[in-house]
Amino acid sequence: MGRWRSVLALLLLAAATAACAVPGTGRPPADAATLAVFDVGQALAVGLVTPDGHALLYDAGNSREDAEAVILPFFRAHGIARLDYLVLSHPDQDHVGGMPAILEAIDVGTFVDPVLPSTNRAYLETLRLVRARRIAAVRAERGRTLALGAAVRATVLWPERPFLTEPDGTISDNDNSVVLRIEHGAVRILVPGDLEARGEVALVAREDGALRAAILVVGHHGSRTSSSEAFLEAVRPAVAIVSAGRNNPYGHPHPETLQRFRTFGAQVYRTDVDGTILVRSDGTSWVLVTGQGRS
Ligand SMILES: [Zn+2]
């Protein structure tokens, strides 16, 4: 397993699991589920491969290059020829930009989408390809579960209808992002797209305890307007993984947000610093691997 170059941490769910922890050798556990938070710059793409060979991609980065140079090689390396699900959090360029290239390159079982109004060209091309390839398309809405084999369960926690609106009445893209909860045994991962504080508060009011997750793929690239105290109180992550571009013009992740993670005791990893970040779970504990660069 020489490709696992730099194991930074072996993290345990709780002290109670310490006795059966995977030894900290850097060797990923056999029969693991793998989560990848890809280094796609100022954008988001999250991959998942289950122990029994099911696969999901949540968002696809900003561009064709993100899909071809970063995302697809990961699935190929894991022997994945078909994605069970392609999930779009919301139709902004930094999430949908690479999707047409994904659809052209790999079979997809089901496309999952909140169906937000958008004129983004990559989104319209994505919809065209989904139709042309007769891919099943389902609406992402709270309560929908995504079947991913025997070991892993994914549940859509957000959005719900009616969509949240801005003060001027327009539908908010970010606050209606798909929030996905992934469960592998006792290991929980929460992926909230670009959800911001208003969406977080609405979600916490409905789900509360169901949001608890050891691993949080941080909302909206670590912006100041996401990862509110109320949300972090509900999630209580041990690890917070930020997808942001090197020297991005938005200042993501924001120092105040990083401080909030420190306050809640979450260890922060960032794609702009750590490259593609992998989490390998055996259903009880997990290993986090950084430094997976572009191939
Ligand atoms: Zn974004």
Residues whose N, C-alpha, C, O or C-beta is under 5 A from the ligand:
A	BS01	ZN	D94 D194
